[in-house]
Amino acid sequence: MLLNTFTTWVIVLGVLLASSVTSTGQTLKGCGVLINSNGNILTSTQVIGEPSDSIVVQLWQGDRYPATIVSIDKATGMVLLSIPEHQNMCAHLRLKHDKVILPKYNERSNVIGYLQGEFEPRGALIGEVNDPNKPAGHFRVRMGSAYNCPGAPILDENAFLIGIIDKGTTESDTVQHDENYMPPAIYGLDASLILPCLDLAKVGVTYTNKRDPYKLKQLRDPMERIEKTVYIGSVFTVLIFN
């Protein structure tokens, strides 16, 4: 039943996202994640670019709403948006008793995103979490190919939010080292950056102290677990047009 439900959702999402241009001529800039029931959305500054009054957010079911910028935190590289619509489904940030649980090296994760407007989740292992070439709060997502989805949420195996993609990459970013293909480095922004950004904007985030709020561990089939994680994540992932 889960597989059939997931397949149906992929078909529906594919139809809804057939075009990456809105009726007003706006183009798809990236993704964002709903972080509370008040309609607040977290995304990357790479998605918004220059502040604009014409930002449109598309939810998973295809509904579109005008979005306003609540705050831009250039120090962390994140933007907080708001839409005039309360949400029943939003991401749970991975915290424990209000304390941050950071991504771990080689931890399995799922990135829920829309590659050039088409629904395409990816599984990946977490790479460097203290990369000396990056500021604190950045961690590498070890994907084997380009993933042009800035602002896309990164989920752990229990579908908790552990970060968002900092900026997207394209095939032109590929590094050729000798004769070997080197995929472009993709980085996420973790909760140590997310929480200060939200505190600065005086906006709350949804979290729970339950270890398995979506009851994913009871699914013995690894593929079922991944598919349900992707299904859950797709509901609180949004597309952002500008």
C-alpha positions in Angstrom: 0.0 0.0 0.0 2.9 2.4 0.9 4.6 1.8 -2.5 1.3 2.5 -4.4 0.7 5.6 -2.4 4.3 6.9 -2.9 4.1 6.2 -6.7 0.8 8.2 -6.9 2.4 11.1 -5.1 5.4 11.1 -7.4 3.0 11.2 -10.4 0.9 14.0 -8.9 4.0 16.0 -8.1 5.4 15.4 -11.6 2.3 16.8 -13.1 2.2 19.8 -10.8 5.8 20.7 -11.5 5.8 20.1 -15.3 6.6 23.8 -15.7 9.2 25.8 -13.9 7.7 29.1 -14.9 4.6 30.6 -13.3 1.7 32.2 -15.2 3.2 35.6 -14.4 6.6 34.7 -16.0 8.4 34.1 -12.7 11.1 31.4 -12.8 11.9 28.6 -10.3 14.8 29.7 -8.1 15.0 26.9 -5.6 13.4 25.2 -2.6 12.4 25.9 1.0 11.1 24.1 3.9 8.0 24.8 6.1 9.3 25.0 9.7 6.1 25.7 11.6 2.4 25.8 11.3 2.3 29.6 10.9 3.5 29.3 7.3 7.2 30.3 7.9 9.6 28.9 5.4 13.4 28.6 5.7 15.5 28.8 2.6 19.0 29.9 1.4 20.0 33.4 0.4 21.1 31.7 -2.9 17.4 31.2 -3.7 16.2 34.8 -3.0 19.1 36.7 -4.4 18.1 40.4 -4.4 15.1 41.1 -2.1 11.9 41.2 -4.1 8.2 41.9 -3.6 7.2 39.3 -6.2 8.2 36.0 -4.4 5.7 33.1 -5.0 5.8 29.9 -3.0 4.2 26.7 -4.3 3.1 24.0 -1.9 3.2 20.2 -2.5 -0.4 20.1 -3.7 0.2 22.9 -6.2 -1.3 25.8 -4.4 0.6 29.1 -4.8 0.9 32.0 -2.4 2.7 35.3 -2.4 5.5 35.3 0.2 7.0 38.1 2.2 10.5 38.2 3.5 10.6 38.1 7.3 14.4 38.3 7.7 17.6 37.9 5.8 20.6 36.6 7.8 23.6 37.1 5.6 25.9 35.8 8.3 24.3 32.4 8.1 23.2 32.5 4.5 19.6 31.9 5.3 16.3 33.7 4.6 13.0 33.3 6.4 9.8 33.8 4.4 6.1 33.8 5.4 3.0 32.9 3.5 -0.6 33.8 4.6 -1.7 30.2 5.1 -1.4 28.0 8.2 0.0 24.5 7.6 -0.8 21.2 9.2 2.4 19.5 8.1 5.8 21.0 8.7 9.4 19.8 9.3 10.6 18.7 12.7 14.1 20.1 13.4 16.3 17.5 15.0 16.7 18.7 18.6 16.8 17.0 22.0 15.5 19.0 24.9 16.1 22.3 22.9 19.7 21.2 22.2 21.1 20.9 18.7 22.0 17.4 17.4 24.4 18.0 14.6 24.9 15.8 11.5 27.4 13.0 11.9 30.1 11.8 9.5 28.8 9.0 7.3 25.2 9.4 8.6 22.6 8.5 6.0 20.4 11.3 4.8 17.8 12.2 2.2 17.6 15.4 0.3 14.1 16.3 -0.8 14.3 18.6 -3.8 13.2 19.5 -7.3 16.0 19.3 -9.9 15.1 22.0 -12.5 11.5 21.8 -11.5 11.2 18.0 -11.5 10.7 16.0 -8.3 13.9 14.1 -7.6 14.8 13.1 -4.1 18.4 11.8 -3.4 20.0 9.7 -0.8 23.4 10.6 0.5 26.0 10.1 3.2 27.1 13.0 5.3 30.7 14.0 4.6 32.9 16.5 6.4 31.2 18.2 9.3 34.1 20.4 10.3 35.6 21.3 6.9 38.4 23.7 7.5 37.6 25.4 4.2 34.1 26.3 5.3 32.7 28.4 8.1 31.3 26.6 11.2 27.8 25.2 10.6 28.5 23.9 7.1 28.6 20.2 6.4 29.2 18.3 3.2 26.5 16.1 1.5 28.2 13.4 -0.4 26.1 13.1 -3.6 27.4 11.5 -6.7 26.0 14.0 -9.1 25.1 17.6 -9.4 22.0 18.7 -7.5 20.8 22.2 -8.4 18.5 22.6 -5.4 19.5 25.5 -3.1 17.3 25.6 0.0 16.2 22.0 -0.2 15.7 20.2 3.1 18.1 17.5 4.3 16.5 14.8 6.4 17.9 12.0 8.6 16.6 8.4 8.6 13.8 9.4 11.0 12.7 12.2 8.6 14.0 14.9 11.0 15.3 18.1 9.5 19.1 18.3 9.9 19.8 21.1 7.5 19.2 22.8 4.2 21.3 22.9 1.0 23.4 26.0 1.0 23.5 26.5 -2.8 23.0 24.3 -5.8 25.5 23.0 -8.3 25.3 22.2 -11.9 27.3 19.9 -14.2 29.5 22.9 -15.2 30.8 22.8 -11.6 32.3 19.4 -12.1 36.0 19.1 -11.2 38.2 17.1 -13.5 41.2 15.8 -11.6 43.6 13.9 -13.8 41.3 11.5 -15.7 38.9 11.0 -12.9 35.4 12.6 -12.6 35.0 14.5 -9.3 31.4 15.5 -8.5 30.9 19.1 -7.2 30.9 19.6 -3.5 27.5 20.2 -2.0 27.1 21.7 1.4 24.3 22.0 3.9 23.6 24.5 6.7 23.0 22.8 10.0 20.9 23.5 13.1 23.7 25.5 14.8 23.0 28.2 12.1 19.3 27.6 11.7 18.4 28.3 15.4 20.2 31.6 15.7 18.6 32.7 12.4 15.1 31.9 13.8 15.9 33.5 17.2 16.9 36.7 15.5 13.6 36.8 13.6 11.7 35.8 16.8 10.2 32.8 15.0 9.7 29.4 16.5 10.4 26.0 14.9 8.6 22.7 15.2 10.4 20.0 17.1 9.7 16.9 19.2 11.6 14.9 21.8 10.1 11.7 20.3 12.9 9.6 18.7 10.7 8.3 15.9 7.7 10.6 15.5 6.7 9.1 12.1 7.1 5.5 13.3 9.7 4.8 10.6 11.7 2.2 12.6 8.8 -0.2 12.5 9.2 -0.5 8.7 11.6 -3.4 8.3 12.1 -3.0 4.5 14.8 -0.3 4.0 13.2 0.9 0.7 9.8 1.3 2.4 11.5 3.5 5.0 13.2 5.6 2.4 10.0 6.0 0.4 8.0 7.1 3.4 10.7 9.5 4.4 10.6 11.0 0.9 6.8 11.2 1.0 6.8 13.0 4.4 9.5 15.4 3.3 7.8 16.2 0.0 4.8 17.5 1.9 6.8 20.3 3.7 9.1 21.1 0.9 8.1 24.1 -1.2 9.2 25.6 -4.5 10.2 29.3 -4.6 9.6 31.4 -7.7 10.8 35.0 -8.2 
